[in-house]
Structure formats: structure tokens, C-alpha cells
Amino acid sequence: MVNVSTPHRAAWLTLGIGLLLMLAVQLSGHRAPAALYDGVVIEDPYRYLQPPPGAAGNPSSATASAQVESGSVGQLYTATTEVPPQAQVIAEPGALMLPAGATSVTLSVTPAASTALPTSGRLAGNAYRISVTDQTGAAVTIRPGSLVTLVLRADRPPGSGTIAQFVGGAWETLPSDIGGLPDLFSTNMTSFGDFGVVDAAPAASASAGATAAPSSAPSTGGESQPPWILIILIAVAAAVVGWVWGDAWDSQRRK
């Protein structure tokens, strides 16, 4: 006589173990970190307008021009030539308020010598002068509520970085986001002018951040690890439940 109950018991056992293990892993709270990029991003050395000893100079500028059509300008984008760019500006269509008679506009991004340092922290790289003018050189402004985004790169990953605008003789910090890399920051501008990344961290912290090499050892601080004992116990319980279910199913099948 052939025992037909074994395949059914094994199937229920496998299903029970699989479902309960999936549940246990989800309840453990363990998540693999998501990568921001595929591959390694190789950055050019930062280029300073006034380079410190041993640093690179000659930062690039950038311009973009567009025609006025039906009283408006389409999307404007420009970026400096470093990799990644040390400064980028993206203006959505219709974001600019134009002087009367404007037929074209030019967006300019230029490294600028800073006339004053932040009252706390340091200027993490160059200041950049952002301006838009029409064909006569008249200043163009940003339409209130429009989206004009500035992305600036710091000279090194700052301890506590944010984009700031030089206004009235002082640097005023702006709401900023990380721009995809530790040394890239973005903000939405409401006016044009001089901008830079300000690192508010103490000098010791900034130096440590610049010189510390990334560790290849996995970090365990603050991460929840899978409760292996709990998973093993659940797996054993699943085996028992699967076995009982298999027997019950076989008994029903024989009736």
C-alpha cells in the first residue's frame, strides 16, 4: 500500500513555515538600507575662486538664454562644468517677472568674492552670484510663488550645512535640502543675489568630517537586528502546526 498522506503533510508544513517566517521577518523591523546611486560617484576636486594652498582654482561660470514668447519665458536651466556642478539653477516655465519690452533673458551663475564671512561657522566653498537680465541688462525678478531652485555644492561634506543668501551685509540661512550627495544642497529662491553653503558646525567637527575615511565595517549602533531566537521558535511552531494540519487534512480526505 502506498502512503499518500506524506506529500500533503509536507506541502502544508512548507507553506506554514514559509508564511510564519515571512511574518517574523516583517515584525523584526529590520530593513536593508536603500542606496541612493547605482555605482560610485567620482567628484572633481572642488575649485575655489580664492584657493587655499594645494587646492584647485579656476571655478567655472554658467549662462543660459531664452526668448520671451507671449510675455513669458519657458524653463531655464544652467550649471557650472564641474562634476558634479558646483552651482545649478532651474527655473520653471513662467517663473520670471519681466520688465516692459523684454524680448529675451539671460541667466548667469558666477563665482563671487565674499565681502563678509558668516558670523558663525564657515563659508563652505565659493559664493555664487545668481542674476537674470533682459536684452538691455535690466534686472529680472522671480514671480512670487514660482519655483526657482538653486543647487550648490560644498567644498566638503559639512557637519551642519545649509544654503545662505548674502542680504544687507550678512548671511541669512535658507530652508535647504540635501541634494542627493552629502556635499550637495538645494533651496528654492525668492530673489536673486549672492548665495553660498554655510557650515555651522564647529571647526573641529568640520575638519574631522573632511579627513575621516569611510569605514568598511558594518554599523550596528541604533539598528535593530533580526531576533533569530524568535524566528527559530516560530519556525519550530510552524513545523508542529503544519504537521497537525497535514494530519487533519489526511483524516478528512480518508472519510
Summary of the structure (lengths in Angstrom):
residues: 255
radius of gyration: 29.8
end to end distance: 17.6
largest distance: 100.0
contacts: 709
relative contact order: 0.18
helix: 23%
strand: 29%
